[in-house]
Amino acid sequence: MTTMSTVDALLKEVYESPVREQVNQDVVALRRVTKDNSNITTEVGGKYVVFPVHMTRNSGIGARSELGALPVAGQQGHLASKVSLKYQYGTIQLTGQTMKLADSNYQAFASVLDNEVTGLGKDLAKNLNQEIYGDGLGGRATASANSAAGVVTCAGGTEKLNVGYYYDIVDPATGTPRVVGGNQYLASKTATTATFTVTNGGAASTIAVTSGDIIVITGSYGKEWTGLNKIIAATGSLQQIDPATAGAALWAGGVLNGSTPGTPEALTEARMIRAVDISTTAGGKVSLGLTTLGVRRAYFNVLQTLRQFVNTQEFPGGFSGLGFTTDRGDIPIVADVDAIKNTILFVDESELTLYREADWSWMDSDGSRFQRVVSIGGTAGNYDAYYATMYQYSELGTGRRNAHSRLNDITEA
């Protein structure tokens, strides 16, 4: 006899194997970060991790003449780095009629459930891969013009927006959604524009957009992983340490802009070497370059002008890419569709850590993974439908911010 506990067990069985497989196959940056257990730790508290970082040397050294006064004793300088966990969720929903299939046609129910949880696994993996390149705010696109009947022009494109998702259009200066009390349903998009439908009863034309507003998955503003765009930055507080404060100057990522910051220019190997050297000078050991398809093509074009043959290389861990030759070995330049445009991120992977309380789990503290749906479309009531939620408490962090560097302002090919 099929019972709710049997369905619960099937849910867990169907999910836990496929989702890990999808994570390992379908994303690039996430796959690099989680390629082995060396970059993952579960030694975390309920909310955050605190660890010391070495910032300054002992000043009590120096050469002296005979009978000269000895150096005044100094000490090592340390600051406390604090990594706060972020809370990730994913939910599926099944109607009561679908659940009834577990009684009448167990295989059909298993097929429906497998489709839902496998799709959820892909969506969670894709979302985390995009978070890796972010700054914690959650922006998936940036508005560059006011809306007309809900049509928003997006600077840099709409590649990371998904039709059917709900988004907030947020003023980054205040963190306040432009349409208070509601969110926007993405009805359609082109390469440069997104058409939203207001879901709080207002007219689409009432969406007030200012250039520079960011488009964020509804409710996620400021709650996502602190990604590489924040980690590899020369300014700004990270893990509660600000390089602008006294004694913390070393806590800054290496950044090399173009001759006119903000204006893309031709990629050269000399510029790439200079960017890697910033990390090397600080003691980092760059093991990976992450970039877009367009910058990868630009680098291929550079290699074609310098070499007769250009081949991709196989690197440890099952990854392949164009190799960038340095005096410390070849660095794989790996393309990722979610990477930051006009940029190469040079990463010392040994200095990145994924802090997480545990792997993805079903929420079942009250005894069942399935809960009755009591609200649909904002309307409260009792519904013949059930939902189940996955969760993970985690955060991306670094023990050495200056071990990483980035090359900005690259013209994409």
N, C-alpha and C positions, 0 to 999 in steps of 0.2 A: 504493500500500500504506500502510495506517495504521500508524504507529509511535508509541512513547511521546513522541518529540520532536514529532510532529504534534499529539498530544493536549495537550502542554505549550503549544504555540503557540496552540491554540484556547482553552485556559484563560485565557491572557493577553488574547486578543482579546475574549472574551466579557466578562471582568471589567472591564477598565479603562475602557471607555466607560460601561456602565450604572451602575457604582458612583458615579462622579462625578455623574451625572445624579440619582441617588437622593439623594445628599447635598444637592444644590441644591434639591430639590423638597419634601422631606418633613420638614424640621426648621426651627425658627425661629432659635434662638440661634446654632446652628452656621452657618446660612446667613448671618446677619448678620456673624459674625466672619470668614467666608471669602468675603464677597460680592465682593471684589476683592483683588488682590495686595498692596494697601497695608498690610494687617494680617497678612500672612504673610511670614516670612523663613526662608530655608534656610541663612543664615549662622550655623551653629551648629557646635559641636564634637561629639565623639562622645558626651559626657555632659551638658554644660551650657554656658550662655552667661553671661558676666560683663559688666556694664556699670556705669558710675558713675551715681549719682543725686545731684542737687543738693539739699542739706538746709538749709544756713544761709548767710546773707549775710555780706558783709565788714563787720565792726564798726568799721572805721577811718574813720568819717564823723562829721560833727557841725558845728554852727555855733559860731563863736568870736568873742570881742571882739578889738579891735585889739591886736596883740602877744600874743594868747593862745596858749598851747601848742597845737600842731597835734594832731589825733587820732592815737592810737596805731594803727599799721598793723594791719589785720586780714587775713583771707583768706576765700575761699569755702570752705564746708564740704561735703565729698562723702563718700558711703559707697558701697561696692561691692554691687551687687545681683547675685545668682547664681541663675539659672534652671536647674534640673536637668531633663533630659528624662525623660519617662515612656515606657514601652514598651507599645504597644497591639498586640493580636493578634486574629485571627479565623481559624477553621479550618473547612474542609469535608472530608467523607469520602465516598468512593464505593466500592462493593463491586467485586470483580473482575468479577462478572457484568455490572454496569453498564458498566464499562470495556470489556467485550467488545462492547458495542453500537457502539463506535467502528469495529470491523471490519465488523460485519454490518449496522448501520443508523446511518450517520454522523449523519443528521439527528436521529434519536431521541436519540443521545448528546448532541448539541449542545443539544437541548431540555432534557434532564435537567441538564446542566451549567449552562445559562443560568438555570434555576430556582434552583439552589443558589447561584450567585455573586450573582445579583440579590437573593435573600433575604439573603445575607451582607452585601451592601452596605447594605440597609435596616437590618439589625441593628446594624452598626458605626456607622452614622450616628445611630441612635436612642441608642445607648449613649454616644457622644460628646456628644450634645445634653444628656443627663442629667448627664454629667460636668461640663459647663460650669456648671451650677448647684450643684455640690457643693463640698466643702472638701478634696478629695484623699483622704479616708478611704474613700469608696466606698459610703456608706450609701444604700440604696434604700428603706428603711423603718426605723421605730424601734419596738422592742417596748415595750409598756406593761403587760404582764401575763405571769405564768408560763404555761408551756405545759401543756396537758392532752391527752395522747395525740398530741403533735406539733402541736397547734393553738396558734398564737401570735397574740395580739391586737396589732395595729399602731396606734400613735398616729399620727394624721394620714392613715391609709388605706394601701392596698396598690397604688395606681395604677402604681408603678414596678417592681413585682414581676411576673415572667413565669412562668407555669406551664410546667414542663418544664426550667427552669433549676436549677442547683445553687448553693446559697448557704451562706455561713458566718454564724452568729449570733455576733457578736463583742462582747466586753466592751471598750468604747471607752477605758477607763482603762488597759488593759494591751495591747490589740490581740490578745488571745488568743481563739480560737474556743471557744465553750462546749462543743462536742463535740470533744474533742481527737482528731486522727487521722482525722477523717471530715468529710463535709459533708452538707448536707440537700437533698434533692430536693423541689422545690415541686410537690406533687401537685394542689392546688386552692387556690382563694382566694375570699373574698367581699370586699366593700368594706372591711371592717375586720379580717378574720382571714386568716391564711395557714396551711395545713396541710402540714407537712413529713414526709417519710419519711427516717429516718436511713439512710445508705448504708454505714456501717462495721460493720454487723451488729448494732448496738444497737437497743433498742426506742425507738419514737418518744417514749414517755413519759419517756425519760431526758434529753431536751433540757432543760437547765436554763437558764431565761431570767430575767433580771433587768430590771426596768423601766429603760429607757434604753439597752439593748443595741441595736446596729445590725445590720441585715441586709444583707450584702455579697455580691456575686457571688464565688463561691469563688476564693480565692487573690488577690483584688484589693485587700484591705484596705491602705490607705496607698500604693497604687501608681497611682491615677488622677490625671487632670489636677487642678491646683489651680484650682478653679472660682471663680465669682463669690461664693459664700457665704463663701469664705476671703479673696478679694481685697477685697471691700467689707465690711470689718470694722474696728472701731476699735481692737481689741487683737489681739495674737498676731503671731508672727513670720511674715513673708512674704518669700520670696526671700532668706532669711538676714538680713533686717533687722527688728528688733523696735522698734516705736515707743516702747516703755517704756524703752529705753536712752538714755543721754545723747546729745544731738545728733540724735536720730532722731524727734522728736515729730511732724514733718510726715508721717511715713510711716504714716498712719492713714486708713482709709476713713471717709467721713462716714456716721453712723448716727443716725437720728431714731426713737426709740421712742415708743410711746403714753404717755399719762399714767400708766398702770400697766403697766410693761414685762411682756410676756407675755400681756396681756389685750387681745384685739382690740377696737377701737372704730371708730366711723363714719368713713368717709373724707371728707375735705373738701379743696377746692382749696387752702385756706390751709396745710394740712399738707403737701401736695405741693410748694407753693412753698417752704416752709421747708426741705424736704429737698433740693430742687434748689439752693437758695441756699447750702447747705453746700458743695456742689461748686464753685459759682461763686466763692465767697469764697476757695477754695483755688486758683483759677486754672483749674478744669476747665470744659469746654464740653459739657454733657450733650447727647447726640444721640439717646438712646433710653431708653424706659422699658419694662422687661420684667416681666410679671406673669402671674398665673393668669387663667383664664376667670372665676372668681368675683370677683376684684378688678376685672377689666375691666367686669363687669356692675355692680359697685358704682359705678365711675366713670361709667358710662353713666347710672345713676340720678341721680348728682350733677348731671350736665350737663342732664338733663331738667328738673330743678327750676329751672335758671338760664336755659335757652334754649328758644326755641320749636321749633327744629329742631336735631337732632343727627345729623351725617353723619360717616362715616369719611372719611379723607383719603388720597390717594395721596402717598407720600413717595419721595424719590430711591432708586433701587436696586430698584424694583418692589415695595416694601412698602406696605401700607396699615394704618391703625389709627386709633383715636380720637386726635385731636390735643389736646395739653395746651399751652395758650397761655401763653407767658412773654414778657418784654420783649426777649428775644433770639431770638424766633421760636418756632414750634410744635415740640413734641417728640412724636413718635409713641409712643403707649402701645400696645404690642403684646402680645397674649396668647399664651401658650405653655403647653401642657398639662404640660410638665416643669418649669415655673417654681416658685419657692419660695412656698409658701402664705402668705397674709396679708401679702404684701410686694410693694413695687414697687422694682425695682433701676433706678436712674438711672445710665446708663453713658455715659462719654465714649469712644466707640468708637475715636477716634484714639489713645487711650492703652492700647488692648489689642493684644497681638501674639500670634499663633500661631507659636511657634518649632517648626520641624520639620526633621529631617534630609532628608527627602524625602516625596513623597506615598506613599499606600499602594502596596506592592510585594509580589509573591510571593516567598516565601523559596526561593531556588534556588542558594545558594552551593555546594552539592555537586553541581550539574549537572542536577538535575531538580526540577521543582516538586512532583511526586508522590512520596511516600515510603510504603513498606510499613508497614501497621499491625502493631505487635508487642504491643499490649496493648489489651484491650477489657474495660471494667468492672473494671479493676484486675488482670485475669488475663493474665499474660504468655504469649506464644505467637506462632506464625506464622499470620497470617490473610490470607485472600483479599480484602483491602481496602486502599485507598490514601487518604492524606490530603494536603491542600495547605494551607499557612498563609500568610495575609497579615500584614504587620507595618508599623508606623509608629512612629518615635521622635519624640515631640513633647511640647509642653507649652504651656499657656496662661499668659501672663504680662502684667504691666503695667509701664510705665515711670514711672507716676505714680499711686500708690494713692489719693491724696487727690482725684484728679479725678473719682472715682465716689462715689455716695452711695446710701442706701437708706432707704425708709420702711417701718418694721415695724408690726405690731399693727393690721392693717386687717381689719375685718369683711367677709367675703366675702358676696356676694349670691347 
